[in-house]
Amino acid sequence: MIKVDVIVNYIAALAIPKIVFIIIKMISGYGGASAITSSLKDMSFRYGMEEGIGVLIFLGILLYNLSNRLVHNYYADKIKKERKENKLLTKEILKEINMYPISKPLKQKLISAYILQTYY
């Protein structure tokens, strides 16, 4: 089964840098290989093609981590909202977390954050 957080993280890390590159390539006005090399050079603020590749990789890593944090915050807020609205007990909340279509590491993170939050 494909997990929601994994899909969101990889789309953010791969698709957004690709879209940025395609937009810059279309704006460059060149065609073929020269469009690729000039776009990569433009991505690096005219330092060089290799640095442009580095910028795209950095953008992908940054967006992966940002989307990871946003997905975590979304589910953490969802847990808080469900607990307030439905007056759920800890056992019910933990069961609810295990039913979410998310990866095991995120489930463990949410469970530990919830348990620590309830005791402090």
N, C-alpha and C positions, 0 to 999 in steps of 0.2 A: 504494500500500500504506500502510495506517495504521500509524504507529509507536507502540510501547508507551509511551514516555516522553511523547509528546504527549498521548495519551489520559489518562494518569494526571495530568499537570499540569493539563489543562483540567477534568477531573472534580473535582480538589481545589479549583481556583480558582472554579468555578461552582456545583457541586452542594452543597458543604458550607456556603457562606454562605446559599444558598437554603434548605437544611434548617434552619439556625439561625433564619432569618427566619420560616419556617413554624411552627417550634416556639414562638417568642416570640409570633407572631400568634395561635396557638391558645390560649396561656396568658392572653392579654390579656383575654379574656372579651367583647370587642366583636365586632360583625359588620359586614361591608361595608367601606366606605371608612374608617370610623372605626377599624376594626381595623388597617388598613394604616398610617394616620398615627400611631396610638398606639404601634404596634409599632416603627415607625421612630424615634419619640421615645424609647422605652424602650431601643433599641439604642444611643442616644447618651448614656445615663445622664441622660435628661430635659433635654438641652440643646436639642434641636429635631429636626425631621424631616430637614432637609438634612444635619445632622451624622450622623444615623443611616444615611443613604445613604453618607456618607463612611466610616463604620465598616465597612459591608458591602464597600465597594470595597477598603479597607485589608486587611480579612480575606482577600479573594480574592487580592490581590497577595502577601500574606504566605504563604498556603497554596500558591500557585503556586511561589514560590521555595523553600519548604520541601520540597515534593514533588520539585522539580527536583533538589535536593541529595540527597534520599533515593534517587531513582532512580540518580543518578550513583554514590553510595556502594554501592548494591546491585550494580551491574555491575562496579565496581572490585573489590569483594570476591569476586565471581564469577570474575574474571580471576585474582586471587591464588590462589583455591582450585583452579582448573583447572590453573594452572601447577605448584602443589605436588603435586597428586594425579597428574597425567599427565606431569610433567616435560617440559613443552612448551618448544620453542625460541621465540625472539622472532618469527620468521617465522610460526610456527603460531599464536601468540597474536594477531598482527595479522590473520591470516586469520579467526580466530575472532571477533574484534571486528567485522570487516566483515560477518559473517554474522548478527549480532544484529539483531532487528527494532526498531531504535532510529533516531532521527533522525541526520542527517549531523553536525550540530554536536556532539552527544553522542559520536558515534564519534570525531570528531577530538579531543575533550577526553580521552577514555579513551586513545587512542593516544598523545597527547603526554604524558599523565601516566605511562603505562606506560614509554615510552621514557626519560623523565627519571628515573624510579625505577630503571631498570636500570643507568643510567650513574652514579648516585650512591650 
